[in-house]
C-alpha cells in the first residue's frame, strides 16, 4: 500500500491513517528511519520493559541470597595467582601446584 503525505515545517510528516492502521502503529509508538538505496524506510520499534523480567534476587530466599553473597565475598578475597610475565612462568606455577596436590601413594606414569 502506498499513500502521499506532505512534508510540513521542521520536516514533520503525518502518516496517513490507513497506513498507520495497516502497520499497527498507534500514538506514542517509536519508529526508526533509515535510507536504503535512496528510499526512506520507516520501521516500527518495540521497547522492551526489562523491569518485569525475573532476576537472581527473585529466585532465592533472603537466607540463600546471604549465603551466595558471602561466598562471592570470600571468592573476591582470593587467592589470586599471577600475573605471570610469560606463559612459561604460568605453566611452571601450574606444574608446581599439581605436584603439591599429587597423591604420594599413586604410582608415577612412565
SEKOL-269455 format. One line per field, with one value per residue: residue in one letter; x, y, z of N, C-alpha, C in turn; residue number from 1. Coordinates in Angstrom, 1 decimal. Layout:
# residues N
residuo	(A  ...)
n.u	(X  ...)
n.v	(Y  ...)
n.w	(Z  ...)
ca.u	(X  ...)
ca.v	(Y  ...)
ca.w	(Z  ...)
c.u	(X  ...)
c.v	(Y  ...)
c.w	(Z  ...)
num	(NUM  ...)
//
This chain:
# residues 110
residuo	(X  X  X  X  X  X  X  X  X  X  X  X  X  X  X  X  X  X  X  X  X  X  X  X  X  X  X  X  X  X  X  X  X  X  X  X  X  X  X  X  X  X  X  X  X  X  X  X  X  X  X  X  X  X  X  X  X  X  X  X  X  X  X  X  X  X  X  X  X  X  X  X  X  X  X  X  X  X  X  X  X  X  X  X  X  X  X  X  X  X  X  X  X  X  X  X  X  X  X  X  X  X  X  X  X  X  X  X  X  X)
n.u	(0.8  0.5  0.8  0.3  1.9  2.3  5.3  5.8  6.5  9.7  10.3  8.3  5.9  2.8  1.7  -0.5  -3.8  -4.8  -2.4  -1.1  -2.8  -2.7  0.0  -0.1  0.5  0.4  -0.5  2.3  4.0  7.2  9.3  11.8  13.9  15.4  17.6  17.6  19.1  18.3  15.7  13.4  12.9  10.6  10.5  8.7  9.4  9.8  9.7  11.4  10.4  12.3  12.0  10.1  11.1  12.4  14.9  18.0  17.6  14.9  14.8  15.9  15.7  15.9  17.8  19.3  20.3  22.0  23.9  25.0  26.0  28.0  29.7  30.6  31.9  34.0  35.3  36.2  38.2  40.4  42.5  44.6  46.5  49.4  49.9  51.4  54.6  55.3  54.1  55.4  56.1  53.6  52.9  54.9  54.2  51.7  52.4  53.9  51.9  50.3  52.0  52.1  49.6  49.5  48.9  50.9  51.0  50.2  51.2  53.8  53.5  55.0)
n.v	(-1.2  2.2  5.8  9.3  12.0  15.3  17.1  18.9  21.9  21.9  19.4  17.6  14.9  13.6  10.4  8.7  7.7  5.1  3.8  3.8  2.2  -0.2  -0.9  -1.2  0.8  3.2  6.1  7.4  5.2  4.1  4.7  3.8  5.5  5.0  5.1  3.5  2.7  5.2  5.3  6.1  4.4  3.4  1.9  0.2  0.2  -1.7  -1.2  -2.8  -3.6  -4.2  -4.4  -6.2  -8.7  -11.7  -11.8  -12.7  -12.1  -12.7  -15.4  -16.6  -17.3  -14.9  -15.9  -17.7  -15.9  -14.4  -16.3  -16.9  -14.3  -14.1  -16.1  -15.2  -12.9  -14.1  -15.4  -13.2  -12.3  -13.9  -16.9  -15.2  -15.7  -14.8  -11.7  -13.4  -13.2  -14.5  -17.1  -19.4  -19.1  -19.2  -21.9  -23.3  -22.6  -23.8  -26.5  -26.9  -26.5  -28.7  -30.8  -30.4  -31.2  -33.8  -37.3  -39.0  -41.8  -42.7  -44.5  -43.4  -42.3  -43.8)
n.w	(0.0  -0.7  0.0  -0.1  1.4  2.8  3.4  6.3  8.2  9.7  8.8  9.5  9.1  8.5  9.0  6.9  8.0  7.2  6.5  8.9  10.4  9.0  9.4  12.1  13.9  16.6  18.6  20.2  19.7  18.7  15.9  13.5  11.3  8.2  5.4  2.4  -0.5  -1.6  -0.8  1.7  4.7  7.1  10.1  12.5  16.0  18.9  22.4  25.1  28.2  30.7  33.4  34.3  34.0  35.4  37.9  39.5  42.2  42.6  42.6  44.8  48.4  51.1  52.9  51.4  49.5  51.1  51.8  49.3  48.6  50.7  50.0  47.5  48.3  49.8  47.7  46.2  47.8  47.2  47.0  44.6  41.7  40.0  38.3  35.5  33.9  31.6  29.5  30.1  32.7  34.0  33.3  34.7  37.3  37.5  37.2  39.5  41.5  40.9  41.6  44.3  45.0  44.3  44.9  47.1  47.2  44.8  41.9  39.7  36.2  33.4)
ca.u	(0.0  1.2  0.0  1.1  1.7  3.1  6.3  5.5  7.6  10.7  10.3  7.2  5.0  1.7  1.5  -1.9  -4.5  -4.9  -1.1  -0.8  -3.6  -2.1  1.3  -0.3  1.1  -0.5  0.2  3.4  4.9  8.5  9.7  13.1  14.0  16.7  17.6  18.2  19.1  17.6  14.3  13.2  12.2  10.2  10.3  8.2  10.3  9.2  10.6  11.3  10.5  13.0  11.7  9.2  11.9  12.9  16.4  18.5  17.0  13.6  14.9  16.5  15.2  16.9  18.9  20.1  21.0  23.1  24.9  25.6  26.8  29.2  30.6  31.2  32.9  35.2  36.0  36.8  39.4  41.5  43.8  44.8  47.9  49.8  50.0  52.7  55.3  55.2  53.3  56.2  56.0  52.3  53.0  55.7  53.4  50.6  53.0  54.3  50.7  49.9  52.9  51.7  48.3  49.6  48.9  52.2  50.9  49.9  52.4  54.1  53.4  56.3)
ca.v	(0.0  3.5  6.9  10.5  13.0  16.5  17.4  20.1  22.7  21.1  18.0  16.7  14.2  12.8  9.1  8.6  6.8  3.7  3.2  3.5  1.0  -1.4  -1.1  -1.4  1.9  3.9  7.3  7.1  4.2  4.5  4.2  4.0  6.0  4.7  5.3  2.3  2.9  6.4  5.2  6.3  3.2  3.6  0.6  0.2  -0.4  -2.0  -1.0  -3.9  -3.2  -5.3  -4.4  -7.3  -9.9  -12.2  -11.7  -13.7  -11.8  -13.3  -16.9  -17.1  -16.7  -14.0  -16.7  -18.2  -14.8  -14.0  -17.4  -16.6  -13.1  -14.3  -16.9  -14.3  -12.0  -14.9  -15.6  -12.0  -12.1  -14.7  -16.5  -15.0  -16.1  -14.1  -12.0  -14.0  -12.4  -15.3  -18.4  -20.4  -18.9  -19.8  -23.3  -23.7  -22.5  -24.8  -27.8  -26.9  -26.7  -30.1  -31.6  -30.3  -31.9  -35.2  -38.3  -39.7  -43.2  -43.1  -44.7  -42.4  -42.8  -43.9)
ca.w	(0.0  -0.7  0.2  -0.3  2.5  2.6  4.5  7.0  8.9  10.5  8.3  10.0  8.1  9.1  8.4  6.7  8.9  6.7  6.5  10.3  10.8  8.4  10.1  13.5  14.7  17.5  19.1  21.2  19.2  18.2  14.6  13.1  10.0  7.5  3.9  1.7  -2.0  -2.0  -0.3  3.2  5.2  8.4  10.7  13.9  17.0  20.2  23.6  26.0  29.6  31.4  34.9  34.7  33.8  36.7  38.1  40.5  43.5  42.7  42.6  46.1  49.6  51.7  53.5  50.3  48.9  52.1  51.6  48.0  48.7  51.5  49.2  46.5  49.0  50.0  46.4  45.8  48.6  46.6  46.5  43.2  41.3  38.8  36.8  35.1  32.9  30.4  29.6  30.7  34.2  34.4  33.2  35.8  38.5  37.5  37.4  40.9  42.2  40.7  42.3  45.7  45.2  43.9  45.9  47.1  47.1  43.4  41.1  38.6  34.9  32.7)
c.u	(0.9  0.3  0.9  0.8  2.7  4.1  6.0  6.7  8.4  10.7  9.3  6.3  4.0  1.5  0.0  -2.5  -4.5  -3.5  -0.7  -1.6  -3.1  -0.8  1.1  0.3  0.0  0.2  1.2  4.3  6.2  8.7  11.1  13.1  15.4  16.5  18.3  18.0  18.2  16.1  14.3  12.4  11.9  9.8  9.8  9.2  9.6  10.2  10.3  11.4  11.1  12.7  10.9  9.9  12.3  14.4  16.8  17.9  15.7  13.7  15.4  15.8  16.3  18.1  19.9  20.9  22.2  24.2  25.7  26.5  28.1  30.2  31.3  32.2  34.1  36.0  36.7  38.1  40.6  41.5  43.8  46.3  48.2  49.7  51.4  53.3  55.2  54.4  54.1  56.2  54.7  52.3  53.8  55.0  52.4  51.2  53.4  53.0  50.2  50.7  52.5  50.5  48.4  49.6  50.2  52.2  50.6  51.1  52.6  53.9  54.8  56.4)
c.v	(1.2  4.6  8.1  11.4  14.1  16.7  18.8  20.8  21.8  19.7  17.1  16.2  13.5  11.5  8.9  7.5  5.3  3.0  2.9  2.3  -0.3  -1.8  -1.4  -0.4  2.7  5.1  6.8  6.0  4.8  3.9  4.6  4.5  5.6  5.0  4.1  2.6  4.1  6.3  5.3  5.1  3.6  2.3  0.8  -0.4  -0.6  -1.8  -2.2  -3.4  -4.3  -5.4  -5.6  -8.6  -10.4  -12.0  -12.6  -13.4  -12.5  -14.8  -17.5  -16.5  -15.8  -14.7  -17.2  -17.1  -14.3  -15.0  -17.1  -15.4  -13.3  -15.2  -16.1  -13.4  -12.8  -15.1  -14.4  -11.7  -12.9  -16.1  -16.2  -15.3  -15.3  -12.6  -12.6  -13.3  -13.1  -16.5  -19.5  -20.3  -19.4  -21.3  -23.9  -23.7  -23.6  -26.2  -27.9  -27.2  -28.2  -31.1  -31.6  -31.1  -33.4  -36.2  -39.1  -41.2  -43.7  -43.3  -43.7  -43.1  -42.8  -43.0)
c.w	(0.0  -0.4  0.1  0.9  2.3  3.8  5.0  7.5  9.7  10.0  8.8  8.9  8.9  8.3  8.2  7.6  8.4  6.7  8.0  10.8  10.3  9.0  11.6  14.4  15.4  18.0  20.2  20.8  18.7  16.8  14.3  11.6  9.4  6.0  3.3  0.2  -2.4  -1.5  1.2  3.7  6.7  9.0  12.2  14.8  18.3  21.3  24.5  27.4  30.4  32.9  35.3  34.5  35.2  36.7  39.3  41.9  43.7  42.9  43.9  47.3  50.2  52.3  52.4  49.6  49.8  51.9  50.3  48.0  49.6  50.7  48.1  47.1  49.3  48.8  45.9  46.6  48.0  47.2  45.0  42.9  40.0  39.2  36.6  34.0  31.6  30.6  30.3  32.2  34.7  34.4  34.4  37.1  38.6  37.8  38.9  41.8  42.1  41.5  43.8  46.0  44.9  45.1  45.9  47.0  45.7  42.6  40.0  37.2  34.2  31.5)
num	(1  2  3  4  5  6  7  8  9  10  11  12  13  14  15  16  17  18  19  20  21  22  23  24  25  26  27  28  29  30  31  32  33  34  35  36  37  38  39  40  41  42  43  44  45  46  47  48  49  50  51  52  53  54  55  56  57  58  59  60  61  62  63  64  65  66  67  68  69  70  71  72  73  74  75  76  77  78  79  80  81  82  83  84  85  86  87  88  89  90  91  92  93  94  95  96  97  98  99  100  101  102  103  104  105  106  107  108  109  110)
//
